[in-house]
Amino acid sequence: MAMPRPTVAQFAYGSCTVVLSTLTLLLASRTSSAAGTAAVAVAALALGLLVAVKAPGIRRTRRLSVVRPAPARPEPAASAERVRATVPAPVRESVREPVREKAAS
């Protein structure tokens, strides 16, 4: 089974989480060592990955399509109960156009 690609929302949520959590952790810890900065970066990446995986987007469950039979048509009512509507035919009016003939000279 192929691994599904992340959606745009998952990518955006994960990226924003990495950037914001890195800044927050660096400011909160006030670390200046390389090991501390690396630990903050790894923690931020892990948190961003967690947010991206948990973000809504890809459904992991398969939906089974259920074929439902068409609803049964009701039986036609008795002829006394039927209602008939008559629609008049469209009326075509004759349009008179002026006759243009050359006048006798």
Secondary structure, DSSP 8 states (H G I E B T S, - for coil): -------HHHHHHHHHHHHHHHHHHHHHH---SHHHHHHHHHHHHHHHHHHHHHSSS---S-----------------TTT------------------------
